[in-house]
């Protein structure tokens, strides 16, 4: 078995950091920070009661208030239209949030982020031609999120 050696001879730390560019780093950091604030204040248990209010709806309402406080530009429940072969279809999707006109934010309240959630977000990205989606799971004791790229 042959082991390939990766060149790690960088002249300085800045050069090494440049190799990993995170798409919309500052914006996504601010969005996730707002989600963490909501989750910390309300907790996963609060979002499951009362039963008439779903976890996702509770998180969505609180998160909207936090976005306003943090001055994060957003559109809530944005209708995403689908184009096929140059024509717009009647079918559309609804994203929980589109922030900064470039990041789709999908809220979940589940035991874990499922592959179906990732594929759903990826479909939203393809439909809108946006590059980044964030799936945020409020249904667990410690907030979990996943970055999804349009690839």
N, C-alpha and C positions, 0 to 999 in steps of 0.2 A: 504494500500500500504506500502510495506516494503522497506526501503532505505538501500542499502549496503554501508558500509563505506570502503573506500580505504585507505590502510595504507600509510600515508604520513610522518611517523616518520623516517626521514633520519638523520643520525648522522652529515652529513655536506652537503654543497652545491655540492661538487664534486660527491658524491654518487648519488644525485638526477640527475645530468647531465648525468651520465653514463647510466641511464635508457633509454635515447633517443640517440641512435647511428644513425647518418645520413650516409647513404651509399655514399662513395666517396665524402665526405663533401668538402674537400679542392679543389678537381678537379672541382666539379660542381660549387662551389663558383667562381672559376676563369673563367669558361666558361660563367656563367651568367653575371659576371662582364664585360667580353668582349662584350657580347650582349648588355648590358646596355650602354656601351661606344659607340657602333655603333648606337644604337637607339637615344641616346642623341645628337650625332653629326649630324645624318641625319634626324631624326624625322620621324614619320609615314607619313607625307605629302610628304616628299622628295621621299620616296620609292615608291610612287604611280605615280610619273612622271619621265621620259616621259612614255607615255602609252605603248610604245614598250617594255619597260623593266618592268617585273613584280616585285611586292613588294619583293617576295621571292628571286628572282634572284639578285636584288639590295642588299638586306640584306646579301645574301650568299657571294657575291663578297667582300663586305666591311668586313664581319666577317672573311673571310679567311685572309685578310690583318691584322686584329686585332689578330687573333690566332698566326700568324707569329711573330708579334711584342711582344706578351706576352709569346712566346715560348711554346705554347700549342700544343702538338703533335696531329695531326689530319689526317684523310683521307677524302677527299671530294667526294661526290656522290659514296660512297662505295657500290659495288654490294654485296648484301646479298643472299647467296644461301640457298635453302631450302632442308632439308632432310626429307624423308618420309619412314618409315619402313626400315631404314638403306641404302636407296638409295637416291642419289641426283636428284632432279627434274630439269627440264629445266627452269621452272618458277623461277624468282628471284625478289628481291626487291632492290630498290636503296635508301639508307639512305642519307640525306643531308650531315651529318658528322658522323664519329665515332672518338671520341677524347680519347686519352690515351689508345687506344685499348680496351676500356671497357665501354664507355658511348656513346649511340646513341643520336645525336642532330638533331631534326626535326624542320625546320623553317616553320612558317606559317605567312600569311598576311591576317587576317580575322577579323571580328567583335569580335569573341570570339573563344576560343578553344572548339571545338565540341567533343562529345563523340566518333565520328568516328575517329578523330585524335588520341584520346587516345587508341582506339582499334587497329588502324594501328601501332602505336608505340609499343604496347604490342605484336602484331604479329611479328614485327621486333625483339623484345627481345627474344621471344620464338624461332624464326628461328635461331638466332645467339647464343642462350644460354647466352647472356649478361644479366646483372642484373638491369641496370639503363638506362632510356631514359629521355631526356629533350625535351619538346615541348615548343618552344619559339615563341610567337606571336608578330611580328613587325607591325601588321596592326592597332594598337590602339595607342592613344596618350600617354599612360603610358605602357611601356613594360610589358607583362604578360608572365609567364612561368608556366609549370606544370611538376612535377617529376612523372615519371611512373616507377613502379617496376615490375620486372618479377616475378609474383606470381602464 
